Amino acid sequence: MDRLILSADKVSPAARDVTAALHRSIVEEVASTVARDKVVVVGMAQNPVVKRARKLLDAEGVPFTYLEYGSYFG
C-alpha cells in the first residue's frame, strides 16, 4: 500500500519549508545508510518489534546496520 500524500499544490510553501527541514540530518543518514548497506533496521529504543527483528536477523546470521533514534521515554 502506498503512503497517501497531498499533492504539492495543496501544501503551503511555509509548511513545505518546515517539513523539508524537519529531522533532515536523520533522513540524510538513513538514506545514505540504505544506499550503502544491504539490510538496515531503523528503530527506537524499547521498541519490541525492532528488538525482535534484530534478534531474528542475528539468529539467521544476516548482517545488518541498526540506526536508533529516540525512545518511548524521550
Wavefront OBJ file of the C-alpha trace (Angstrom):
o trace
v 0.000 0.000 0.000
v 1.416 3.367 -0.983
v 1.526 6.193 1.507
v -1.171 8.772 0.857
v 0.276 12.264 0.485
v -1.156 15.570 -0.614
v -0.146 16.944 -3.967
v 2.416 19.752 -3.749
v -0.101 22.391 -4.824
v -2.192 21.627 -1.703
v 0.663 22.319 0.735
v 1.633 25.865 1.650
v 5.220 26.959 0.945
v 5.744 27.625 4.662
v 4.646 24.081 5.544
v 6.913 22.642 2.825
v 9.888 24.555 4.239
v 9.245 23.308 7.772
v 8.724 19.736 6.617
v 11.841 19.749 4.423
v 13.988 20.808 7.364
v 12.383 18.503 9.946
v 14.964 15.971 11.136
v 16.870 16.445 7.891
v 20.133 15.088 9.301
v 18.377 11.870 10.340
v 16.731 11.467 6.939
v 20.085 12.023 5.222
v 21.809 9.483 7.493
v 19.128 6.866 6.854
v 19.192 7.488 3.094
v 22.972 7.191 2.872
v 22.987 4.059 5.032
v 20.268 2.412 2.931
v 22.224 3.255 -0.228
v 25.382 1.724 1.258
v 24.184 -1.325 3.225
v 22.084 -4.268 2.097
v 19.964 -4.571 5.268
v 19.147 -1.606 7.503
v 16.928 -1.590 10.576
v 15.742 1.795 11.812
v 14.015 2.000 15.160
v 13.531 3.484 18.583
v 14.904 2.246 21.880
v 12.494 -0.041 23.750
v 10.566 -0.879 20.541
v 9.729 -4.592 20.844
v 9.148 -5.060 17.106
v 12.596 -3.700 16.291
v 14.176 -5.834 19.017
v 12.532 -8.968 17.573
v 13.645 -8.070 14.042
v 17.242 -7.583 15.155
v 17.170 -10.836 17.140
v 15.835 -12.735 14.104
v 18.451 -11.246 11.791
v 21.193 -12.147 14.290
v 19.843 -15.709 14.614
v 19.810 -16.108 10.832
v 23.310 -14.670 10.518
v 22.155 -11.780 8.378
v 24.485 -8.798 8.705
v 22.620 -5.536 9.205
v 23.111 -1.964 10.256
v 20.966 -0.676 13.088
v 20.129 3.005 13.395
v 18.376 4.068 16.581
v 16.564 7.355 17.004
v 14.746 8.355 20.156
v 12.766 6.205 22.534
v 9.327 5.950 24.045
v 10.711 7.754 27.078
v 12.470 10.653 25.394
l 1 2 3 4 5 6 7 8 9 10 11 12 13 14 15 16 17 18 19 20 21 22 23 24 25 26 27 28 29 30 31 32 33 34 35 36 37 38 39 40 41 42 43 44 45 46 47 48 49 50 51 52 53 54 55 56 57 58 59 60 61 62 63 64 65 66 67 68 69 70 71 72 73 74
